[in-house]
Amino acid sequence: MTEIKPSTIENEFYFGDLPGSLQYHIDPNAIMEISNITDTNVGTISDNAGFVFESHTKSAFKSVIPNTPMGKDNEWNMILLIKKVVDDNIWLKAALRNKATGRIALMTSTDKYENLTNNGHRAIQSCNDDWFVGHYRMSAPMFFWRELVNRLKY
């Protein structure tokens, strides 16, 4: 069994052990085997960290795809997208499925370059010119992980 671990960001959790890298190649079976997802406090800030489900649009899709060879040269399906707005700063977190390999990519994206660089993170231009993907291991609130497992299983 695998587990998600608490992030340094309050009420968020991460999957995997490689800090500072984009997560392109996650086995969906490993995600479905996460053993410590809870359903307590559903609908509270400790469960959703202020994020809400976001509509899957072409613009949002392009906002979470890094403008890199790996991002551009593969075909992706968006499985899950959540959004949070804090002081006019927009954050997106997404799970994408590689159509060829079936592997999962986990991405965090924001509408301002400085949202990433001011916190010591590398910002990568997304396929939407107004958005940037964080070059780091994605963390997300509990409800993201619960919903992702459900979407992969059912």
PyMOL commands that set and color helices and strands:
alter all, ss='L'
color gray80, all
select helices_A, chain A and resi 28-32+45-48+58-63+69-72+113-117+142-153
alter helices_A, ss='H'
color red, helices_A
select strands_A, chain A and resi 5-6+13-14+23-26+52-53+76-86+89-98+104-110+123-125+132-134+139-140
alter strands_A, ss='S'
color yellow, strands_A
deselect
rebuild
show_as cartoon
